Amino acid sequence: MSLVELSATELLGQLHAGRVTSAEATQAFLDRIEACDKRVHAFLRVDRSAALARAEEIDSRRRGDAPVGRLAGLPVAVKDLLCTEGEPTTCASRMLEHFRPPYDATVIAKLRAADAVLIGKTNMDEFAMGGSNENSAFGPTRNPWDLTRIPGGSSGGSAAAVAARMSPLAVGSDTGGSIRCPAAMCGVTGMKPTYGRVSRYGLVAFASSLDQIGPMGHTARDAALLLEVLAGHDPLDSTSVDVPVPEYSRTVTQPLDGLRLGLVREHFGEGLDGEVEAAVREAVRVYESLGATVKEISLPHGKYAVATYYIIAPSEASGNLARYDGVHYGHRPDLGAMAAEWEAERKRLEAAGDTAALADMDNALIRMYRRSRAEGFGPEVKRRIMLGTYALSAGYYDAYYLKALKVRRLIRQDFDKAFESVDLVAGPVAPTPAFKIGEKVNDPLSMYLFDLYTISANLAGIGGISIPCGFSTGGLPIGLQLQAPPFEEERLLRAAHMFQTATDWHTRRPPLD
């Protein structure tokens, strides 16, 4: 079997046994990227020489019987919103096209300490704003199962890289479903940990109270392996929670006795594709065959989740993205061209006698801010900045933002009540399989509703995982979502592994060759 066909856990076993070197594994995945990524466009940057040099260095230590880290030479792809010292970190935006951070994000530092080989930075929706990966300033990522379809977003590049066998592991981020939706669309396993479980230091922020970094791989065991490295308290992140990190990779194979699953009544209604519903219900029957009990539950405030999210997230984005002004860092327009245009406009207004407009032109700094942001941000980012700025403006703060925060609390209380009687909440990840590229690009509301089943977990701050559970008649992957109480990632991973021992959906690979 080719090295790129192996799961991360299987490949790690080969590395530990000495049957393969990290250089050989890294070369195999680099060759795969070279062969496939022109069609998929999962990566924004791949540094072959640096990856191979890192792999050789790890192999040299292993040959000398020196200790190696937890990932021991495994290639890992990283979403391009994690600061990496001296290397481009673009957030798939023209605004940061030439930005090279002076430091590593905590997650990057942890990957290096664990002896991961950072194989490349993956494509994404610009500043993580989107659910289809079509908002990247550098072109969309395509779904490896059908190159005419979206891979999900915003971590579409990370999911596609794993699905297309261009990396055994990948790191994504999830603000409203941005790990779980791409995982479902691409037929891989992806987890959003509890808010605070993984440090956000060095993550370029979209919505600071919602963003969370998490693992993606072929299996629950792969996700457990990577989460064990990523998780843990970080004094550099004030939202990082100081709770013990279980040995996920050791406990993931232990089955859960007496597992109680809750099916959300509101998730099985209008808008849910029939094939998705059938696959999810069949997955639940698999759990019943493994000894789980299932009961119907209600999350009554979930119907307000999309509206709540699209007030809170854009409001936070409005503040976080205010720093990109072309002065401190970020895209700066051609000042010479600006001056020439300004002079021509000034002459036109003087000839017209428009003194008010002339007065407005006098502030050169404001003009540069406007041009920098107009050129640097894409349309979806601009849309969300405007939504957030409006919601926070005088006269609307109480009516929109403050009310959204109150509804957010009610959504969390719904989950707290549900977890009094069930261990996990099960249901769909997305209402349909992957749609065609361009199908929803002019319908932002339809795009926003695509995250209907995932947004609540971010608002509540709880963990969730997507695992492959079937395929549509068109050959597109379908995902099952499991959600757990705060800091119960161990339970999620064990439940996911239980399902994967009884099914083979996670072993399917797209026929990209």
C-alpha positions, 0 to 999 in steps of 0.5 A: 500500500502506498504511504499516502493511503495510510491514516496518520496513526498507521503511518506513525506506527510505520515510522516508529517501527523503522519501516519508513523514514520521515523523509520518505513519508514527506516525499510521498506526500509532497509528490502527491501534492505535486500530482493533485493540487493543481486540480484541488487547490488545497494549498496556498504555499508548500515549501518542499525544501524546508519540509524535507530538511525538517524530515531529515533532521528528525530521521537523523535524531531517530537514527542516533537514538535521540528522543523524538516528539509525539508526532515523530516526523508526520506531515501536517498541513496548517490552515493559513490563519495561524501565524508562522514565524517568517513565513507568509500567513495570508488568511487567503486575503489580499490584505495580508498577502505579504504579511510574515509574522515575527512569531509562531502561534502557540499551536505552531510551536506545539507542532514543532515541539512534537516533531511534526513536519509542517508540509504547507499552509492550506487555502480557506475562505478569506479571514475564515468568513464563509462556508464554501471556500469560494471566498479565498482571494486566491481562488477556491478549493475544489472537493476531491470527490467532485471537482465541480463542488465546494469542499465546505468552509472555511477550513476547506483546504485542510479537509481537501488536503486530507481527503485527497491524501496530500497530508495525513493530518491537518489543522483547521479552525471552527467559528460556526462549523468551519471544521465540521462542515468541510470534514462532512463535505470531504468525508474525513473526521474533524473536531471543534474542541470546547472553547478554551481547550486549544490556545488561540494565541497567534490565530488571526481572529475572526470572532474572538468568542467563537473561534476555536482550533481543532484537528482533522484526519481520516479517523477518530484515532488520527484526531485524538493523536493531533488534539493531544498535541494541540490541547492545553492551557496557554498563559499567552491566551486569556481564554485558554482554560487550565484543565487537564488534557486526557491521553486521547490517543490512549483512551480513544479505543475504549468503547463507551458502555451505556451511551445515551444519544439525543436526537434533536427534534428540530434538526429533522424537518424542512430543509434537510435533504432526504439522503442526509437524513437517511444516512444520519438515522442509519448511523444512529441505528449502528450506535443502537446495535452497539448498545447505545440508547436513543431518545428525542430531545429538543433545543428550542432556541436553536432556531434563533442560532443563525440570526444570533450568530450573524449579529455576534460574529460580524460584530466581533469581526468589525472590531478585529478587522479594524486594525487592517488600515494599510499603516501598521501592516496589511495591504497598502495601495499605490500611493503614487497612483492615488495622488494622481487620481486625487489631483484629477478629482480635485480639479474636477470638483474645483471646476464644478464648485463643489466645496463640500466634496473638496473639504472631504478630500483634504484628509489624505489619511482617511483616503488611504484607509478607504482605498487600502480596505477597499482593495484588500478585503473581498466582498464577503469580508466587507459585508460582514464588517458592515453588518457588525458595524451596524449592529454595534452602532449607536441606537442599535446596540441594545436592539441587536448585539445585546439581545443576541448575547441574551439569546446565546445564553438561552442556547447554552442553557438548552444544551445544559438541560439536554446533557442532563439526560443524554451523553451526546447529541447526534444529528446532521452536520449540513442540510445537504451534501456539497453543492456546486461551486458558484451555486450559492455565491449570489445568495448569502442568506442561503449560504449562511443557513448552510451552517444551521446545525453547527453554529449552536455549538460555537455559541454554546462553547461546547465541542463537536465532531463530524465523522463520515456516515454515508454517501449520496447517490451522487457519490458525495460524502455525508457526515454525522455530527456528535456534540458533547458537554464542555471539555468532553472531547474524550467522550466524543473521540471514543464515540466516534471510534466506536462507530468507525470500528463498526463501519467503513465510511472513513476508509473510502477515498476519492478516486482523484487519480 
